[in-house]
Amino acid sequence: MIGGLQFEALKKELVDSGKMNIRDFHDAIIRENAMPVEMVRAILLNNLPDKNYRTSWRFYPL
């Protein structure tokens, strides 16, 4: 359930904003395979973390 909410938030961030079309979004998710949504997000945003990275992304506003 949490992963689904994270993917929905990521879709809103990338597809609904016009940064990526839905087909490219879907293909990128499938291509990245099984990994945490936060890592898929970093790859799609071309923002790879350094070795001391700590998770911080939320799928809902605090």
Buried (B, 14 or more C-beta within 10 A) or exposed (E): EEEEEBBEBBBEBBBEEEEBEEEEBEEBBEEBEEEEBBBBBBBBEEEEEEEEEEEEBEBEEE
